[in-house]
């Protein structure tokens, strides 16, 4: 497992468990908002 995955998985799991709103910007500038399920 790479270091990136060892940080990414717990972070995303915490966001999912707490139902935290998330914003992601795509490379073309479009903003996606929602919750991780």
N, CA, C and O atoms as CSV, one atom per row, in Angstrom:
chain,resi,resn,atom,element,x,y,z
A,1,UNK,N,N,0.850,-1.188,0.000
A,1,UNK,CA,C,0.000,0.000,0.000
A,1,UNK,C,C,0.884,1.236,0.000
A,1,UNK,O,O,1.824,1.334,0.788
A,2,UNK,N,N,0.583,2.173,-0.879
A,2,UNK,CA,C,1.380,3.394,-0.937
A,2,UNK,C,C,0.994,4.337,0.191
A,2,UNK,O,O,-0.070,4.206,0.796
A,3,UNK,N,N,1.879,5.289,0.462
A,3,UNK,CA,C,1.617,6.247,1.535
A,3,UNK,C,C,0.362,7.070,1.254
A,3,UNK,O,O,-0.381,7.396,2.180
A,4,UNK,N,N,0.116,7.411,-0.018
A,4,UNK,CA,C,-1.072,8.174,-0.380
A,4,UNK,C,C,-2.351,7.457,0.008
A,4,UNK,O,O,-3.282,8.078,0.520
A,5,UNK,N,N,-2.406,6.163,-0.230
A,5,UNK,CA,C,-3.594,5.392,0.127
A,5,UNK,C,C,-3.736,5.269,1.632
A,5,UNK,O,O,-4.858,5.263,2.140
A,6,UNK,N,N,-2.627,5.172,2.364
A,6,UNK,CA,C,-2.721,5.010,3.812
A,6,UNK,C,C,-3.267,6.274,4.471
A,6,UNK,O,O,-3.809,6.203,5.574
A,7,UNK,N,N,-3.137,7.424,3.820
A,7,UNK,CA,C,-3.733,8.666,4.327
A,7,UNK,C,C,-5.138,8.872,3.775
A,7,UNK,O,O,-6.024,9.368,4.471
A,8,UNK,N,N,-5.330,8.491,2.533
A,8,UNK,CA,C,-6.594,8.759,1.848
A,8,UNK,C,C,-7.750,7.957,2.425
A,8,UNK,O,O,-8.817,8.517,2.678
A,9,UNK,N,N,-7.565,6.674,2.638
A,9,UNK,CA,C,-8.663,5.823,3.097
A,9,UNK,C,C,-9.246,6.265,4.440
A,9,UNK,O,O,-10.462,6.425,4.536
A,10,UNK,N,N,-8.435,6.470,5.481
A,10,UNK,CA,C,-9.024,6.912,6.758
A,10,UNK,C,C,-9.691,8.280,6.651
A,10,UNK,O,O,-10.708,8.526,7.300
A,11,UNK,N,N,-9.126,9.170,5.841
A,11,UNK,CA,C,-9.698,10.504,5.668
A,11,UNK,C,C,-11.075,10.414,5.021
A,11,UNK,O,O,-12.034,11.013,5.509
A,12,UNK,N,N,-11.175,9.667,3.926
A,12,UNK,CA,C,-12.459,9.527,3.241
A,12,UNK,C,C,-13.473,8.780,4.102
A,12,UNK,O,O,-14.659,9.110,4.083
A,13,UNK,N,N,-13.028,7.786,4.849
A,13,UNK,CA,C,-13.935,7.059,5.743
A,13,UNK,C,C,-14.485,7.969,6.833
A,13,UNK,O,O,-15.659,7.866,7.187
A,14,UNK,N,N,-13.656,8.855,7.370
A,14,UNK,CA,C,-14.119,9.794,8.396
A,14,UNK,C,C,-15.145,10.756,7.807
A,14,UNK,O,O,-16.157,11.047,8.445
A,15,UNK,N,N,-14.897,11.254,6.596
A,15,UNK,CA,C,-15.865,12.139,5.940
A,15,UNK,C,C,-17.190,11.418,5.707
A,15,UNK,O,O,-18.259,12.002,5.877
A,16,UNK,N,N,-17.115,10.160,5.320
A,16,UNK,CA,C,-18.328,9.377,5.060
A,16,UNK,C,C,-19.114,9.144,6.347
A,16,UNK,O,O,-20.332,9.324,6.371
A,17,UNK,N,N,-18.425,8.746,7.416
A,17,UNK,CA,C,-19.099,8.461,8.689
A,17,UNK,C,C,-19.767,9.688,9.280
A,17,UNK,O,O,-20.858,9.593,9.843
A,18,UNK,N,N,-19.119,10.844,9.156
A,18,UNK,CA,C,-19.632,12.076,9.761
A,18,UNK,C,C,-20.573,12.851,8.838
A,18,UNK,O,O,-21.086,13.899,9.229
A,19,UNK,N,N,-20.808,12.355,7.624
A,19,UNK,CA,C,-21.685,13.020,6.647
A,19,UNK,C,C,-21.261,14.467,6.407
A,19,UNK,O,O,-22.090,15.377,6.384
A,20,UNK,N,N,-19.955,14.660,6.228
A,20,UNK,CA,C,-19.396,15.997,6.013
A,20,UNK,C,C,-19.613,16.412,4.553
A,20,UNK,O,O,-19.311,15.636,3.647
A,21,UNK,N,N,-20.131,17.621,4.310
A,21,UNK,CA,C,-20.237,18.099,2.924
A,21,UNK,C,C,-18.842,18.274,2.315
A,21,UNK,O,O,-17.932,18.788,2.965
A,22,UNK,N,N,-18.687,17.842,1.065
A,22,UNK,CA,C,-17.392,17.867,0.396
A,22,UNK,C,C,-17.523,18.630,-0.922
A,22,UNK,O,O,-18.519,18.482,-1.630
A,23,UNK,N,N,-16.518,19.446,-1.250
A,23,UNK,CA,C,-16.446,20.131,-2.544
A,23,UNK,C,C,-15.184,19.677,-3.258
A,23,UNK,O,O,-14.102,19.645,-2.671
A,24,UNK,N,N,-15.331,19.325,-4.536
A,24,UNK,CA,C,-14.206,18.889,-5.358
A,24,UNK,C,C,-14.211,19.721,-6.629
A,24,UNK,O,O,-15.249,19.873,-7.274
A,25,UNK,N,N,-13.056,20.257,-6.989
A,25,UNK,CA,C,-12.925,21.014,-8.238
A,25,UNK,C,C,-12.235,20.143,-9.274
A,25,UNK,O,O,-11.141,19.630,-9.037
A,26,UNK,N,N,-12.880,19.977,-10.427
A,26,UNK,CA,C,-12.290,19.227,-11.527
A,26,UNK,C,C,-11.270,20.101,-12.254
A,26,UNK,O,O,-11.254,21.321,-12.086
A,27,UNK,N,N,-10.424,19.471,-13.058
A,27,UNK,CA,C,-9.372,20.217,-13.750
A,27,UNK,C,C,-9.938,21.259,-14.717
A,27,UNK,O,O,-9.257,22.236,-15.030
A,28,UNK,N,N,-11.169,21.068,-15.196
A,28,UNK,CA,C,-11.773,22.045,-16.104
A,28,UNK,C,C,-12.510,23.154,-15.353
A,28,UNK,O,O,-13.162,23.992,-15.974
A,29,UNK,N,N,-12.411,23.164,-14.019
A,29,UNK,CA,C,-12.982,24.238,-13.218
A,29,UNK,C,C,-14.359,23.972,-12.658
A,29,UNK,O,O,-14.865,24.779,-11.877
A,30,UNK,N,N,-14.990,22.861,-13.031
A,30,UNK,CA,C,-16.324,22.549,-12.520
A,30,UNK,C,C,-16.216,22.112,-11.062
A,30,UNK,O,O,-15.339,21.331,-10.692
A,31,UNK,N,N,-17.132,22.638,-10.241
A,31,UNK,CA,C,-17.155,22.310,-8.817
A,31,UNK,C,C,-18.246,21.279,-8.559
A,31,UNK,O,O,-19.403,21.488,-8.924
A,32,UNK,N,N,-17.877,20.171,-7.933
A,32,UNK,CA,C,-18.831,19.150,-7.520
A,32,UNK,C,C,-18.977,19.228,-6.013
A,32,UNK,O,O,-17.983,19.305,-5.291
A,33,UNK,N,N,-20.222,19.209,-5.535
A,33,UNK,CA,C,-20.480,19.250,-4.104
A,33,UNK,C,C,-21.380,18.085,-3.732
A,33,UNK,O,O,-22.251,17.687,-4.506
A,34,UNK,N,N,-21.164,17.545,-2.544
A,34,UNK,CA,C,-22.014,16.462,-2.074
A,34,UNK,C,C,-21.427,15.817,-0.844
A,34,UNK,O,O,-20.551,16.369,-0.178
A,35,UNK,N,N,-21.940,14.617,-0.556
A,35,UNK,CA,C,-21.456,13.834,0.571
A,35,UNK,C,C,-20.942,12.506,0.048
A,35,UNK,O,O,-21.436,11.991,-0.954
A,36,UNK,N,N,-19.959,11.962,0.722
A,36,UNK,CA,C,-19.399,10.667,0.350
A,36,UNK,C,C,-20.254,9.584,0.985
A,36,UNK,O,O,-20.524,9.617,2.186
A,37,UNK,N,N,-20.677,8.627,0.177
A,37,UNK,CA,C,-21.504,7.531,0.692
A,37,UNK,C,C,-20.703,6.259,0.775
A,37,UNK,O,O,-21.228,5.224,1.186
